[in-house]
């Protein structure tokens, strides 16, 4: 990519975000700069400022992009994926768990940034709403399960928080290489089995 002319119809913004996540993963947020991204992509130093007013705007946009991608994956899992029929709530809750762990392990640095920026005092309303939507996607499926008798009574949001804590904790252990000799796939299926058993109504 040799110049601004290589990008059309907003492609530069997408390329900047893609390169920014790569730098974030390799060097952390401190390694990110608009000038550095411009150099990496072979565009003028001024080109990134047409899309991001400053470095913080770039970080905010990365977080928004991350939550947008995560929520799309969670919605797909909650709907039963691309197979057509929605399927049992339990199977879709398990799919949600797998989708979250897959994203968390595959985009660790981005997920950390997403939560950091979301909880900042000056976070945007858009970012807070996107972050909350992740929880609501799970909570809505909990409500559906309660209506059909597949999920125990209780506040759906609290149940969703417990579900998130389970899969997020598992992803954190996997990223830190603290699962020892247990394969992530095996640990994930066991965690989901235990979680789903706890979510079923008592007999």
C-alpha positions as CSV (number, residue, x, y, z in Angstrom):
1,X,0.0,0.0,0.0
2,X,1.9,3.0,-1.3
3,X,-0.4,5.9,-0.6
4,X,-3.8,7.4,0.3
5,X,-5.0,6.5,-3.2
6,X,-4.8,2.8,-2.3
7,X,-7.9,3.1,-0.2
8,X,-11.4,4.0,-1.3
9,X,-14.8,4.3,0.3
10,X,-13.7,4.1,3.9
11,X,-11.2,1.2,3.4
12,X,-8.5,3.2,5.1
13,X,-10.5,3.3,8.4
14,X,-10.9,-0.4,8.3
15,X,-7.3,-1.0,7.5
16,X,-6.2,1.3,10.4
17,X,-8.4,-0.6,12.8
18,X,-7.1,-4.0,11.6
19,X,-3.5,-2.9,11.8
20,X,-4.2,-1.3,15.2
21,X,-5.4,-4.6,16.7
22,X,-2.3,-6.3,15.4
23,X,-0.1,-3.7,17.1
24,X,-2.2,-3.9,20.2
25,X,-1.7,-7.7,20.3
26,X,2.0,-7.5,19.7
27,X,2.9,-4.4,21.8
28,X,0.0,-3.4,23.9
29,X,-1.9,-0.1,23.9
30,X,1.3,1.9,24.6
31,X,2.7,0.8,21.2
32,X,-0.2,2.4,19.3
33,X,0.1,5.7,17.6
34,X,-1.6,7.3,14.6
35,X,1.8,8.2,13.1
36,X,3.0,4.6,13.5
37,X,-0.1,3.2,11.9
38,X,0.3,5.6,9.0
39,X,3.9,4.5,8.5
40,X,2.9,0.8,8.7
41,X,0.2,1.3,6.0
42,X,2.3,3.5,3.8
43,X,0.0,6.5,3.9
44,X,0.7,10.1,4.8
45,X,1.0,11.0,8.5
46,X,-2.1,13.2,8.2
47,X,-4.2,10.4,6.6
48,X,-5.3,8.7,9.9
49,X,-6.5,12.0,11.4
50,X,-9.3,12.1,8.8
51,X,-10.8,9.1,10.6
52,X,-9.6,9.5,14.2
53,X,-9.0,12.9,15.8
54,X,-6.4,11.5,18.2
55,X,-5.1,8.3,19.7
56,X,-7.9,8.0,22.2
57,X,-10.5,8.2,19.4
58,X,-8.6,5.3,17.8
59,X,-8.8,3.2,21.0
60,X,-12.5,4.0,21.4
61,X,-13.2,2.9,17.8
62,X,-11.2,-0.3,18.4
63,X,-13.4,-1.0,21.5
64,X,-16.6,-0.3,19.6
65,X,-15.5,-2.5,16.7
66,X,-14.6,-5.3,19.2
67,X,-18.0,-5.2,21.0
68,X,-19.8,-5.0,17.6
69,X,-18.0,-8.2,16.5
70,X,-18.5,-10.0,19.8
71,X,-22.2,-9.1,19.9
72,X,-22.7,-10.3,16.4
73,X,-21.2,-13.7,17.3
74,X,-23.2,-13.9,20.5
75,X,-26.5,-13.1,18.6
76,X,-25.7,-15.8,16.1
77,X,-25.1,-18.3,18.8
78,X,-28.2,-17.3,20.7
79,X,-30.2,-17.8,17.5
80,X,-28.8,-21.2,17.0
81,X,-26.1,-20.3,14.5
82,X,-26.7,-20.8,10.7
83,X,-28.4,-24.1,10.9
84,X,-31.9,-22.7,10.6
85,X,-34.0,-24.0,13.6
86,X,-33.1,-22.4,16.9
87,X,-32.8,-25.6,18.8
88,X,-33.0,-26.1,22.6
89,X,-32.1,-23.3,24.9
90,X,-29.5,-25.3,26.6
91,X,-27.7,-26.0,23.4
92,X,-27.8,-22.3,22.4
93,X,-26.5,-21.3,25.9
94,X,-23.6,-23.7,25.3
95,X,-23.1,-22.1,21.9
96,X,-22.9,-18.7,23.5
97,X,-20.3,-19.9,25.9
98,X,-18.2,-21.3,23.2
99,X,-18.5,-18.2,21.1
100,X,-17.4,-16.0,24.0
101,X,-14.4,-18.2,24.9
102,X,-13.4,-18.3,21.2
103,X,-13.4,-14.5,21.0
104,X,-11.7,-14.0,24.3
105,X,-8.9,-16.4,23.6
106,X,-8.5,-15.2,20.0
107,X,-8.6,-11.5,20.8
108,X,-7.2,-11.2,24.3
109,X,-5.6,-7.8,24.0
110,X,-8.6,-6.4,22.3
111,X,-11.0,-7.7,24.9
112,X,-8.9,-6.2,27.7
113,X,-9.0,-2.9,25.9
114,X,-12.8,-3.2,25.3
115,X,-13.4,-3.5,29.1
116,X,-10.9,-0.9,30.0
117,X,-12.3,1.7,27.7
118,X,-15.9,0.8,28.5
119,X,-15.4,1.4,32.2
120,X,-13.4,4.7,31.8
121,X,-15.1,7.7,33.3
122,X,-15.4,9.4,29.9
123,X,-16.6,6.3,28.0
124,X,-19.1,7.1,25.3
125,X,-22.8,6.2,25.5
126,X,-22.4,4.0,22.4
127,X,-19.6,2.0,24.0
128,X,-21.5,1.5,27.3
129,X,-24.6,0.4,25.3
130,X,-22.6,-2.1,23.2
131,X,-21.0,-3.5,26.3
132,X,-24.3,-3.9,28.1
133,X,-25.8,-5.5,25.0
134,X,-23.4,-8.4,25.4
135,X,-25.0,-9.1,28.7
136,X,-28.5,-8.6,27.5
137,X,-28.1,-11.1,24.7
138,X,-27.5,-13.8,27.2
139,X,-30.1,-12.5,29.6
140,X,-32.8,-12.6,26.9
141,X,-31.9,-16.2,26.2
142,X,-32.2,-16.9,29.9
143,X,-35.7,-15.4,29.9
144,X,-36.6,-17.6,26.9
145,X,-35.4,-20.6,28.8
146,X,-37.4,-19.6,31.9
147,X,-40.6,-19.4,29.8
148,X,-40.0,-22.9,28.4
149,X,-39.0,-24.4,31.7
150,X,-35.4,-25.0,30.7
151,X,-33.8,-22.4,33.0
152,X,-34.4,-22.0,36.8
153,X,-36.3,-18.9,38.1
154,X,-34.3,-15.8,39.0
155,X,-33.2,-12.5,37.7
156,X,-32.1,-13.2,34.1
157,X,-29.5,-10.5,34.2
158,X,-27.9,-12.0,37.3
159,X,-28.0,-15.5,35.7
160,X,-26.3,-14.0,32.7
161,X,-23.6,-12.4,34.8
162,X,-22.9,-15.8,36.4
163,X,-22.7,-17.4,33.0
164,X,-20.3,-14.7,31.8
165,X,-18.1,-15.1,34.9
166,X,-17.8,-18.9,34.2
167,X,-16.7,-18.6,30.6
168,X,-14.6,-15.4,31.1
169,X,-12.8,-17.1,34.0
170,X,-12.1,-20.1,31.8
171,X,-10.8,-18.0,29.0
172,X,-8.5,-16.1,31.5
173,X,-7.0,-19.3,32.7
174,X,-6.5,-20.5,29.2
175,X,-4.7,-17.3,28.1
176,X,-2.5,-17.5,31.2
177,X,-1.6,-21.1,30.5
178,X,-3.1,-22.2,33.8
179,X,-5.1,-25.1,32.6
180,X,-1.9,-27.3,32.8
181,X,-2.4,-30.4,30.7
182,X,-6.2,-30.0,30.3
183,X,-7.1,-29.0,26.7
184,X,-9.2,-25.9,26.5
185,X,-11.9,-27.7,24.5
186,X,-12.2,-30.3,27.2
187,X,-12.2,-27.8,30.0
188,X,-14.8,-25.7,28.2
189,X,-17.2,-28.6,27.7
190,X,-16.9,-29.6,31.4
191,X,-17.5,-26.0,32.5
192,X,-20.6,-25.7,30.2
193,X,-21.9,-29.0,31.5
194,X,-21.6,-27.8,35.1
195,X,-23.0,-24.4,34.3
196,X,-26.0,-25.8,32.4
197,X,-26.7,-28.3,35.2
198,X,-26.8,-25.4,37.7
199,X,-29.2,-23.4,35.4
200,X,-31.8,-26.1,35.2
201,X,-34.8,-25.9,37.4
202,X,-34.6,-27.9,40.6
203,X,-36.5,-31.1,40.7
